[in-house]
């Protein structure tokens, strides 16, 4: 594909250059918005995966109890109550 017959921006008349720059800016903005939306969708997917993983897991205090670390389990429960995460 050859572009020898396409003038550069410098070669364009001022009005034509303004139109060409406006089209370029619209494309740049649309591309940025599409990339941003794709990144947001990817973040949403990843946070959803993490939430599903955490919902299906064993609570930390229970894991502590299973390992025989009763004091650590008690401290964790107290911390969760202190922060208002659990009642």
Helices and strands as residue ranges (DSSP letters): G 9-11, H 14-56, H 60-66, H 70-82
